[in-house]
Amino acid sequence: MALSHASIGSRSSRAVLLAVTGLGQFMVLLDNTIVGAALPDMQQRLHTQLTGLQWIVDAYVLWVAMLLLSGGIFADRFGRKRVYLTGVVVFTAASLLCSLAPSLGWLIVGRVLQGIGAAALAPTSLALLAAAYPVAQERIKAIGLWAGFSGIGLAAGPVAGGVLTDAFGWPAIFLVNLPIGAILLLVGLRSLEESRNPSAPAIDVPGTVLSVLGVGLLTYGLIEGGARGWTSPVILGSFAAGVLVLAAFVAVEGRRSAPMLPLRLFRERLFTVSNTAMVVVGFALMGSSFFFSQFFVAVQGSSILRAGLQTLPVSLAMVVVSPYAGRLAARYGFRIVVTAGLALAGLGLLALGMVHADTGYDSVWWRLGIVGTGFALTMSPLTGAAIQAVSPQEGGLASGISSTTRQIGAVLGVAVLGAIVRTRQSSGASFETGLDSAFLVAGAITLATAVFTGLWLARSKPAKSAAAQLVTTTTASPEDIEVRARR
């Protein structure tokens, strides 16, 4: 009987852990999509232009991208519960700051802090879950539930953003994080057990600093170039400095015994091709999503609430299709599934580039659905390909790099496609024409990448271990995989 009670207690504590970690990831994912619905209202109330909206998005994504790998290592060294709850506190406090921001500058500061909190919270939530389920089969089931629960945030974001912004204005989208964060903190303090990895590598401080600075300088040049002029000394200087800093990053990483980004991994063709394709996925998906609500509001005259609902086919398609992507890749191989997904997404984006102010929604929703379906088919197979390319001991690192490259692509997508729109507008074109150009460029790059992966991605089917991880991988968890194979 005592054993039965212990078993019940263990199941109960694991259920609480699953709920806490899933809710934390839900909050991070909700923030990813809820902001897009509020961008038109932010532009109006904050009296900002497209450049300001780009910074609102990229200030968050940049810090998530650059700190994601370090966040997982930090948690292993100093305690996963401690880092997870610290991430919850930082993210929640930053959300309050965002909601109270009196100006664009303060909102961007809040978004930076949100990114730092998310970079601590996201990888650690999965690390806590993996540590609590040492049996592989149980862990796979738990991760599947975690991903499915947290993935609701991906689909809920556009609707919640539209409802809250329409009723209360854009600050309300950040206030929704406060009760979630309070629940996570109270329950987490009482129910989570501390765990760590004493043999975790040291944190790569030089690599982290150089990567943030280098990508940040390039992002600054891309976002501000349209406003300041592409040949202005500040913009040219930021590009030059960014390239030099990233070159220094490569040099430093090549000499460190435990680098944040082991460059030797890129000697494997499968690893290099999969991560290159993942950059394009982040670029095209995030870069195009940045404009969806703006298109419906500014071009087609929809209300913010209606625009949030109109963008829903993208996220719904991703939530529905993504659980099957890993299974398809395990059955047919990475190359076929990834190439088909990129081709679908590219065609969908090209079709969006032909949508105009007078195009009926019955001719728009299916294009959005094709884009979401295509990208859903690519993400987990590309992560699985990266995992298969390395040794089993480095699977967690490989999946973390895969998530990081997607986030870097997202940063560049918002910056580059925004620059295309601004450049077209500065030449006298309308905002609608600029959007068409941005969608067409994103579609063309995605289709070119489909050809690239079709020619170069490995023909082999994933190994059994990689296939097992693919089955539970989902696009509903953008920072999900970093620690999956580490255990």
Summary of the structure (lengths in Angstrom):
residues: 487
radius of gyration: 21.3
end to end distance: 32.1
largest distance: 78.6
contacts: 1956
relative contact order: 0.14
helix: 82%
strand: 0%
